[in-house]
């Protein structure tokens, strides 16, 4: 699955266009390297995302959905948060 679609389905970013812009701007790092919005995501991958509010979230991909719509209840099972840092952390 494309990373921009995965970021939207997992609820990490609100829309696919925002996810695409985040990838293009270098705010998404997949397994230690910057990515394009068309890069593929697989279970076990590590995503570091700088959100629009400046916070940095590192997640581990648990599962990649087969379909292009995921219920809000299922979103939580797609990723596990490894680390979450605020822009203003001390």
ZIZIGI-V705004 format. One record per backbone hydrogen bond with DSSP energy under -1.0 kcal/mol. CO is the residue of the C=O (numbers start at 0). NH is the residue of the N-H. Records with the same first field share a line. If there is no record, write none. Layout:
BEGIN
CO=NH  NH
END
This chain:
BEGIN
0=40
1=5
2=6
3=7
4=8
5=9
6=11  12
14=18
15=19
16=20
17=21
18=22
19=23
20=24
21=26
22=25
26=49
27=34
28=47
29=32
32=29
35=38
36=3
38=2
41=44
44=60
45=30
46=58
47=28
48=56
50=53
54=50
55=84
56=48
57=81  82
58=46
59=79
60=43
70=74
73=76
74=77
77=61  62
79=59
82=57
84=55
85=88
END
